[in-house]
Amino acid sequence: MLIINTLIPIFCLIIVGYFFKKIQFPDESFWKHLDKFNYFVLFPSLLFYKLSTANIKNILTFDFILIGLVAIATTSIFLIILNKFMRVENSSFTSIYQGAIRFNVYVFIALSSTLLSNESFVMGMLLMAFVTPFINILCISIFSLYIPKNKISIVSFLKSIMKNPLIVSCVLGVSINISGFSLPTILENALSIVSSASLPMGLLSIGVGLHLSALKDTKMLLFISSFSKLILLPIIMYILCLLFEINKDITMLMILFAAMPTGSASYVLARQLGGDLKLISSIISIQVVLSIFTISFVLWIFGI
């Protein structure tokens, strides 16, 4: 019941965002600026605030990070092998692939902050900090392999990682925490206020970004990407947690992370590197809708 009570308010905000889009209030330019402000200011503030003030010393193992990386790599191998038989158009496969391994940070933080213990929540943010650059490496590699015109230098890629505000905020937050330095009370209170605006704004923006009218086409491709992300990846994650003998709390964190719908960063990269924009837009939208049911299902089926 706790899962349902947590999911409903989150997806209600997403629906409200979609409603705002349909009535065109505010206008489209507002949401573009809000997305940018949230990505560069509000959400990094949230990550920095939580990680700099958390009790990281209580974390006794970092196996969960390895599990996350291995699960994503395993899903990647499955998709590449599957594509050998299906022979999907290259631009479409890059969209299927992104849809199957990326995750929506706003939904993940909103759910994990309510469903998980404080320690597991902090572990979730650390997991994001390590998994995000790994996913970016994989996605850009797939684009380079399947759409050869994309020649991305190592230097430009490293710069993009170093400039990623989410990664930077996580690194700074953990560094402050490990150093033993305490934030001034005024700054800490200010960060608490600013960061509290990030999740509702992010969830509204997800709703604004939904494109439900495009779901009629490419049903098989939508199924492959969504099944891989919402069902297969959680199963792989659960099996790895069993193999590593991970406790129940961390297992719940890992399955929750794996069950997230894909993130809007998929569309941004597809637009930059020549992916199938219509398909990735449909994948993002359908996964948000399906995840209302699949998140509850996978947590229930694994007895979490």
N, C-alpha and C positions, 0 to 999 in steps of 0.2 A: 504493500500500500504506500510505503514511503516513496518508492520509485515513481509510482503513478502521480502522487501528490507533488513530486519534484518536476516531473516531465511536463505536466499540464501547464503550469505558469510559464515555463520556458517557451513552449510551442505556441502558447497564446500570444506572447509578445511577437513571435515570428509572424503569426496570422495578422496581428495588428499592423505590422510593417507592410505586409502584402496589401492590406486594406488601404493604407496610406498611398501605396503605389497606384492602386486602381482609381482612387479619387484625385490622384496627382496633387497631394498635399503632404508636405511642402513639395516644391517642384524638384525635378530630377537633379539639378545642379546642387541643391542642398545636400542630398544624400551622398553625392560624390565627394563633396568637401567634408562631410561628417565621417565617411569611411576613412579618408586620408588622416583626419585629425585623430580619430580613434586608433588607427594603426601606428601613427608616429608619436602620439602623446598619451592618450588615456590608457590603452592596453599595456604599453611598456611601463607606465607608472604603476599599474596594478601588479605586474610581475616583479618589478623592482621592490615595491613595498612589501609584498608577501615574502619574497626570498630573503630580503635584508633583515626582516624581523622574525623569521621562522627559527625554530630550534633544529637546525640541520644535524647537530651532534647526535641526535637520537636515531638517526638513520644508520643502521648497522651493516647493511648490504647494498651493493649497487648492481646486483645480478639483474634487477628489473630492467636496467638500461640495455644490457646485452640481450635480454629476452625480446625487448621491443625491436631492436635492430635486426635480430635473426628472423623474427616473425615477418617483418616487412620484406626482408630479402627473400624469404621463402615464397611469399605471395608474388613477388616479382618474377621469380623463376617459373612459377606455375603459369602466370599470364603469358610469358614469353614462349613457353612450350605450347600452350594452348593456341597461341596465334600462329604457330607453325602449321597447325592443322586447319584453322579457320581462314587464314590468309586475309585478315581484315585490312582494308586500306590503311596505309601507314599513318596518315594524319589522324584517322579515326582511332587507331590503336594507341597513339600517344594520349588521346583523351580518355580512353578506357583505362589506361595504365594510371594516369593521374587520379582519376576518380576512385581507383581501387586502393591507393596507398596514402593519399593525403588525408588530413583530418581537420575538422572545423574547431578552431581554438576556442571560440566563444561558447559553443554548446558544451565543449569538454570542461571548461573552467566553471561554467554555470552549474553543471551537474556534479562535478567532483567536489566543489566547495560545499555542497549540501549533503551528498551521499557518503562522502569519505571522511575519515578522521583527519585532524589537522596534519598529522605526520604523513599520511598517504596523499593528502592534497599537495603538500610541498614536494613529495616524490614525483607527483604528476607534473609539476612545473619543471622539475629537473629533467624528467623524461622528455618533455617538449624541447628543452634546450639542446639535448643531444640528438633527438630524432629529426628535428627540423632541418639542420644542414645535411644530414644523411639522405633525407627524402629529396631535398633539392639536388643533391649530387646525382641520385638515381634518375630523377625526372629529366634533368638536363642531358644526362647520358643517353637516355631513351630518345630524346629529340635529335641528338647528334647522330645516333645510329639509324633511325627510321626516316629522318628528314635531313639528308646529308648537307643541304645548303646551310645548315646551322653550324657554323664554326665558332665555338666559344673558347676563348683563351683561358688558361688556368688563372692568369692574373685578374682578368675581369670577373671570373667566378669567385675568387677569393675576396675580391673587393665587395661583391654583392653580399657575401656571407658576413663580412665585417661590418657592413652598413645596415644589416638587418636589425631593425629596432627591437624585435622580440629577443633575438639572441644576445644583443648588446645589453639589454636590460637584465636578462637572466645572469649573464657573466658578472655584471656590476653588483647585482643583488647578492649573489653568492660570495663575491669577493669581500663586500662589506661585512657580511655575516661571519665569514671565516676569520677576518682580521680582528674580530671582537669589538669593532667600532660601533657605537650606538648612535643612531640618527638623533639629532636634536628633536625635542618633543614637538616644537612648532612645525618642523619639516615633516615629521612622521604623521601628525594630524592632518596636515595639508595633503599629503600623498593619499591618506585614507579617504579623504573627501573626494579628491580628483579621481582616484581609481574606481570608486564606487559607481561612477557614471559609465564606465567602459562596457560592462556586460549588457545592460539594457539597450544602450545605443547599438552595440554589435548585433544583438538579437533582432532588433528592429530592422537593421540593414540587411540581415539575411532574408527577411520577409520581402523587403523591397527588391532584392535581387532574384526572386523566384520568377521563372519563366515557364509556367505550367502549360501554356498553349503549344509548346514545342515537344510535348511528350508523346505525340501520336506516332512519330517516326522512329526508326532504328530501335525497335523494341528489344531485339535480341542483344544488341550492343549495350543497351541500357541494363538489361538483365545481367550480362556478364560482369560489368563493372560494379553494379550494386550488390550482386551476390558475393563477389570477391571481397568487397569492402565491409558489408554489413553482416555477413554470415561466415565466410571462409576465414577471414583474418581473425575474428574472435575465436574461432575453433582452433586455429593454429596457435594463437596466444595461450589459450587454455591448456593445450597439450604441453607446450613449453613450460608453463608454470608448474604442471605436474612433474615434468622431468627434472626441473630445478628444485622441486620440493618447496615452492614458494607458499607462504602462509595465506590465509583466506583474505585478509585485508588488501594485501598487495595484488593478489589474483583478481580481486574485484576492480582495483585500479587499472590493471592491464587489460581486462576484458572491456571495461568501460571505454578506455582509450581506443581500443581496436574497433569498437562498435560505433564510433562517431561517423556521421556523414562526412563526405569530402568537403574540403574548404574552397573558398572563392579564389584563393591564390592559383588554383588550377586554371581558371579562365584567363587570369592575367598572363601566365606563362604561355598558354596556348595562343593568345593573341600576339605575343611577342615573337614566338618561334614557329608559327605556322601550323598550329594544331586545328582540329575540327571544332570551331567555336560553337556551332549549333548543338553538336553532340555533348560537349562538355557542359554547356549551359543546361541541357536537359538532365545530364547526370547529376549535377549539383542540386537541381530542383527536386528530382525524384527521390534522391537519397535523403534530403531533409524531410520530405513527407513520409517516406518509408521508415525512417529511423524512429519516428514516434512509436512505432509498434515493435521494430526489431530490437531496440535497446532493452525494452522490458522483457522481450522474449529471450534474448541471449543470457541476460542476468538470471532469469527464472530457470531456464533449461540447465544452466550450470550450477544451480543451487546457491547463487551468490546473494 
